[in-house]
C-alpha cells in the first residue's frame, strides 16, 4: 500500500522480511512486541516512535524513518547500545516495525516528535541533560554496592532469598547502564553464585558450589563456594572504595579507567607504538554472555618481548554480516605501527601500518626464544608484580622457556632447566592438545597466561615453540585461553589438588587459613569472635605472619561488625599475596623421573612395575593412568621383546600407534630384516597404523646407515610417490625430508628447507581460512584442500577445527581428515566418542569411520563392543574389516563368545572381505587348539560357518574338522562331521 507524501507506508506482516534482512533481529523484535515491551507508540509525518523496555532503569527511545526514494524503506534509530554500530535495525527497531505491520491503529498521531526521540528536535538537549547527571548516577551506583557489601558482610548469605538475587541482577544492569562496568560484572557474578544455594533451602554459608571467583567461569551443583564468594566480595569492596575516591576528585590512572568504568578511546587518547616486530601466537573467536562476538589475535613483539592484542568486538547480529578480522598466523609483521589502548598486558592495539609481512622462519622463532622469560622464577616474579595492583586482570601474559613437562596424576607441570615447575591447569582438553603438539618434538617454550588456580601459580598455555626433526616450529595449543578455566576448588578437593601438585606444607596451611576466613565472611562478621580468630591467628604466627595475626585478633574487639569489614578484606587480600609467594615454584627432582619415549619433552615419575599392553589399556579406560605413563609402559614392554618376536608378530604389534617409536628404534640396526618386515606391512591389506609404522622403520634404517640403507630409501621413495593412501604419502615425504635435512649439507640442505617452506606457506594459508573464514562452506573447502595437500604440518589446524569449529559438518570432515593423515593422537578421543554412542549417535558414527580408517589396535576393542551390541552393523563391520589381519583373531574371539553374532550377515561379510589365507590360518589354529575340548563339536560347527565365506578356507577348515572329529561319538560331533563333509562335497545338502 503506497503512502501519501510525508506519511509512513502501511505494510503487512508478510512484508517484514523485505525491510528487515536479519532474520535473527526480526525474531528478537517479534518476541519483544509479543512480550508487551513497547510503550507509547506514536507516529509523526514519516516517522514512527516508541519506548522499549531494556536492561536499564529508563526505557530506550526508538525511531523509524520511512523514505520512498530511491525505493521504499525504513531506517531505525535507537538509544540502545547497538546504536554505536550504525545498524539499520536493532531488535527494538525491529519490534517497532512489527507493531506497525500488525497494529497500525495502535499508533497515536503526534503533532511533534516525542521528547528525547533519536533524530527529534529535543534529542540534543536530552543527551546533554543525561551527561550532566552521569557523575551523580555513578555515585549512586557505588553507594548501592557499598551498602550491599556491608550488609552481606555483616549478616552473611544464609538469609538471602530469591527476591534479593533478582534485585542484585537488576542492580548489575543499572550499574552497566551507568558505566560502572567492573562493579556491574562482579555484581552479576555474585548473583549467579548465590542463585544455586538460594534455589535450594537457603543453605548456610560454608558449603560449596563452583563458579568463577572473579570471572564466574563455570558452575558445579552444590552449596556456596566460600572462596569464590569472598573473592567477589573483596573485589566489590575495593572497587567501590577506589571509585568513591575518584568521584571525590582523585584522578584515575588510564589503566584503571579502562578496567573500572570503561571509555571510548579516541585516536588522540591512545599512545603510538612504532617499530614493532610482531608474531601472532594465538587466534580465537568467542561469544560473550551478552551476545558480543570477539575475534582476537595475540602477539609477541620480537623487539621488546611485550605482549599485544588486536580485537574485533561486534554484537552477534552484526558479526554475521561484517568481514571477520583476519589471522596473521605464520607471518612476521616487521616494522608494524599501531596505537595502543590504555590497559594491562596484553596491550590492545589498533594497527595503522602492518609493516612488511614475511613468513615466520627459524630466525623469528629464535628471536621468540630470546625474548621469552628465562625460567619459571621470572614468570612467577611477573605474576607477583602484576597482582600487586588489586584492579589488574586475573591473568598476565608470558612467554617462558620450558625444558620439559612433568606429568603427575591428572595434572601437568611446566619445568625449566633448573627443575623449577609452574603448574598447568587440570584440563583434559588441554592435555589432549598438548599431546598432539609435543609428539615427536622437543619443547622449548610456552606462551600463554599466568594466574592463580586452587592457590597454585598456574600457566594456561596458548602456544608452544617446539623443535622437531626439521627445526623450530610454533604450534597452537589452545584457542580460548582463560575463558576455558573452571572455578576454584574448595575444601578437601583443594587440599588434594594442592598436595598432588606438590605445594609446600606452608602454602597448604595458609590456603586453609584463607579458606576458613572466607567461610567466616560467608557466615557473617557478626559471628566473628575470638573463638574463631584465635586459632587462625596462631596458625598465622606459625607461618611468621605476626602483623597479619595481630590484625585478625583485633577484629572481634570492635563492637560494630560493620567496622570490621574493611580490615577483614584487607587481611584477606594480603594473605593472597603471601600465598602466591609461598606456593611459588615446585621443584622436580629429575633423578626420580623418566622421559616418555613418544614425547621426549615429557617426564613422569619412574614406574615401579612393568605392565602388559592389555593392563595398560584397562587402566587407561578406567581413568587410572595418564597417556604419558601408559607410553612408558608400552615402550618398556615392546623394548623387552626380542627382535625375532617383533618380526614374527608384525600384526598386531605394528598396528599400535604407541609402539611405533620403540619399534623403529629396535628395528633400525636390523637392516635387511627390518626392510623385509616393513615391506610385508606395506603390502598386506592392513590398517593404516601398521603401514605408518613401516614408514618410520624405513626412516630409522636409513638414518642408522649400513648395507640396507639404499633399499630402505628406495622403498620410502616409492611410497612417497605412488602410495594411494594420502596419509602414507605424507608420512613418507616427511621421512625423506628428515633424512635429507639430517644428512644433506650445503645446497642440498637448503633445498630441503626451501621445499619445506613452500609447503608450509600453503598450509598456513589454508589453516588461516579454516580458522577464520566466516561461512562453513569456505571453511569446508579449506579443510578439504588441507587434507588433499597431505602434509603433516596441517595436523594442528585440523585438530583445532575438530575441537572448536562452530559447524558440526566441518568438525566431522576434520575427523576424517585427521584419520586420513594417520593422526594416532586422536585414537583415544575417537574411542571415547564411540563409547558414548548412547548419548550422541552422530558423533559415534564419525568415530567408527575414523577408527576404521586409522586401523590402530587401541580402537578395536570398542569397535568390537559396538559390533556385539548391534550398533550400526554395516559401518562397524567395515571399520573392523579395514584393520585387516589385526582384527581377525579378536573378531573370532567375540563370535566364539557370542555365537548368535554369526547369524548376522554383516559378521560374515566382514570376514568375507578379509584375506582368505589369513581367515583360513586363524580358523585352522583354533581347530588344532580346541580339538579334544568338551565343547569342540559345537565350536567346530561355528568355525565351518565362518569358513564358508571363502571357498579355499571352507575346504581347508572342513578337512581339519573331519580329521579332528574322526571316531568321536555324540550328536553334536556327528552334526559337525556331516557339515564338514558337505563342505568337502562328500555329502550333499538335504533339500
Steps between C-alpha positions, in 0.01 A plus 500: 500500500655830392534791741386856458783752483654554844332194652606143587413219261272230639650149483374151573666246730607298197705794372722534807784293352512740204609776738686304772760275339634355826265217597652488848420863573148458362444204730627696801282796406193279467564357847534851643172611345318183605637546853348846531838673525401801283351813652349826366464409133471817289554631149582846368524569126737234356623376839391233748586526870487288815675426824639149561565341836867404532756400759533850643279699730375716211344366179676533167373760251433350157432672166430365150534740207314406180620603156365399158804607298683346332289205624263461795695435819537566873803611698509430870645711777515400865669607823600141581872396483456367145466860379881523507520264206279697259288197424171543314302294751577410859247269666308799641464661156396162362234474773368846407461397135323178610257717696437720194437195282266329745318785673538838324181618673682491837729789396395840627538782247732764648545864408873476574766238574496375860758666728839325490419288193808433281503757221240721672548869569545448875745211474813711546358665810402164648845347443667801658278471807587130537870574473475758775345241731760230427721565806197503725376172354846343540518621861160351571605167348820488706304577816259215425789256459664619821172452687457154346850384602461645851166323552623167367825531692321556828207258463643234266319323218280256691196726497519601133190407304417482132348846497827652623692320227266650240572841654873432459448419133303820445765695690765353268301615196471850640870514581582407143272772367688748719841388367607322818602197302722320752246540779228386261689186399591406857145562627365277224757235591392523864135454406588193292706363788219545751220373280589132540490482880203738516302279267542219750419560863701816570792283600741638754825640381804281502373232269596494131389566138766579241489809290765747402651704778572822316366396166211257559630246255298194580278321745482173687188416694524521875514764773674837505874499413633717780829598336325605179252701706774669706699587189196670348418688820860623527499613139170685539610680815844602370352619170230700678758663729717593201205652315390694808839673503481561126155657521629718784764640266789254499604433137506144367797353321408435135539127558250518783262706290492223241466224759254662743266720295602461137533772241480548127863589429552737210810474285635809676466322837708203393878473504695437179710184473752478217768259389308192612595155375201288585434126486145374558506207740125458555176583321157450654135568435254499788154629586440674832203448730349827375517380139809676371741324264867560577768404252847541643862461393770474763851618406852494641722792400843365402662836575378557856350169612169676578163341434235668286144422395289603202126458549188528292197538730155493343145420608409155371241629253759723339781245506303290253523765231839651582822376346683322782833619630771297332759283668872566446610144579823400330604861434737754652374859501833681477502877556131506593354820644194534721337695777455331837202524732556565869478180698689198620704249299429384240466859379221541249617652170338664201730459200585799286757310292553124491860549386682252280342160529731203462465127571570381853846344476767349723652842567172636636451193716852536636411861586185381680713274717744784565214726617334233715548516875801285590335279761202431724633734769477795261141407411405487869665837561293646215183356656582637845569846360176488301292394802624794710241704313170377643313629193716316249341213304543155647751394235825638362639383163845340490735317269729278708770251408407149607713187490246225572148432617464284810188283510387434857156341528249688286695825512804620303773737612728705274859451619796724413863391468552562874228254597256773611139432400200715418168317514273452201121482554326170561333500159451187290446701180827686552685176568360363174624798301842504665546134417429571135739795493789327677505160332837445328616850599705663777338779703694827514250760629136552594298817436180573686353650818619459859256526790384323815303175500422315826755734666765369260685720250376359171581550133217473245699438179384629164795396284828313514833546327629151427800357322415218260711303254494797260570777750296743710122525463227707665205277581163611634389329819170654606294777343274621777758555771365611834140476385527125538597507867288327758415647837719472808513181701390497863558300818627147458504533121730801530728320748522194277581706191761710682673198650493308173651801322783512753408815695704555817350428847521873580304591184235240579473627861458862386248394238296328770509816717374710208226247435384518863499880481285474188259275691485759780414777252228287342356431847510871589742712701245533779607151603874577478610430857832427670401135492520521118800731463740378771575159346546660156728768645710228663544329163601832342766546768629150424547628145683810635220735398495695829340824374223313325434290812474814716261665255279192498487474879403867529192470280258340757581781745315750280139504625341602166538211251488750211825654630673165452434471128772717343787358704366147455508542122844662519630202698341255256672671205841517672482129574437433131828671411677304771348181364628575150851540643477187711350283227776614266665251274511129573833325461506180293786257568606379156678198654163348591338558161505323165454651155205383294635343178221626274512847658862580574403828669280326757621322815315287754588356839689181426249208518587219741313229313493358149159470336377328186319699229168339601538614861604846386192522279278394790643766732478768232135415437432518875665843521774366729797582276609794285598458137860580593538229764327264258756587231787415739348159574441435129859589419636276777286209384590522133867562576503180705391288202770338285523626143398157371167527681444850362566368150275197545219710647485802275127473558382618747818661644561734208137611505533662843577872458662516845755235397621673183801690647624195693462269201684746275792519745509123545497426128747771393811279536335188351557614142362257242269330752346835582448587133335162437267546798409849381428372151267237645311761700470726194375232261253308717147635520530647846401805699673831441698508827692182414605662173592827671719300740665340198588846364656597834699177501635573150594853609684361804691250283615776263612726783680212672699422185639169384456280191117510509492879497458531122218243485314674783538842333380363167193346663423830673523678167254260339253548785532881483442496126253221434304409815125543457465594865544879547604460863762244405639723225515792743688301762744362243569851365551620854746216564697585186513866607636400839760277338608770255507772764703279734750369249514768231736793539547817299265547202329167562387599847390843374290335231321290761426806711377696197272216395369470853446875529292506181274224629472667839396827338214323324401319820495828693287666234242222515519479881410870524197448280400196702522696824349832399283469188150630582297222337510128560519444123824700474647323802396166353680577174814598690483179701460291187800671341710440812412131499580467130831679553594208722753686713543404864556862600124544443417280800483783760258701285286192436492420872389854579219470246396165647484634854377854449326566167145626543364285213449132574558408137844663506588316822394174337715554192791598725471164677522315168795713388689427823441130453607527136830659605558230760471716813532230768467767772127505422440129568400538865271791413325293233471205739325722756264630231406146397459390862248785545283377212195497725534876554598622153443257216638727229828556685530126557445433130779744413727326751429157354595615151814673629617205711459265206690742278787524749524130577664550841444194720415723796168570331416140418358401839235774498411424138446134593292606799282713273482211254385258769232750605370514143586868458511603131608148396587591143715801595669326792563181300670703227711677764607167651577357157723798423736388777591198289665201672529694826124473552461138403580320828311749723197478270497120511546516879191718520295269278611198705381674815179618330409233236175679415707771331584250225137517393547860390579552137733786590715270715564258217545787256782642715682165482426464131683825426810390693791314347396140423826344612496698825143389578589136428817520713317650797224239494741208449700613804183495705398154375840369603496678837142400591497136387432277793303766690156394619331775303717460191219346285290813553798726434582297188159574349556869568844490332348331197235770473765772521724323247211481255575861394795384284509184281864423584471553873173305503668185364810532719305550821254224405785253448654595835165463681440157342841381612462641850159336552581166344365230731340748742154394616206722579222690328687832478816329369307316228325821397836673470646215293203508261538876463868452420425229246244723330763772476738250341231381258494150648141531623245708315282743689150377574234666291 
